[in-house]
């Protein structure tokens, strides 16, 4: 199973959209760990939305559609 997810950081008032083949909570833990990249800018990321899919292509396609949206209404938030 694969998931598309949206994280939100209140500290920087930003959303992050991604997809994973792992449990979303496990993936969140990686975002909160010491690393480089966009999510390293904050340590208060919270999962605000998830969608589950049967395969990687479906999850990745949904991620791309969400990223193309650019508005919170598209995210349903």
Beta strands, then each sheet from edge to edge (+ up, - down):
strand 1: 2-9
strand 2: 14-20
strand 3: 46-53
sheet 1: 2+ 1- 3+
end
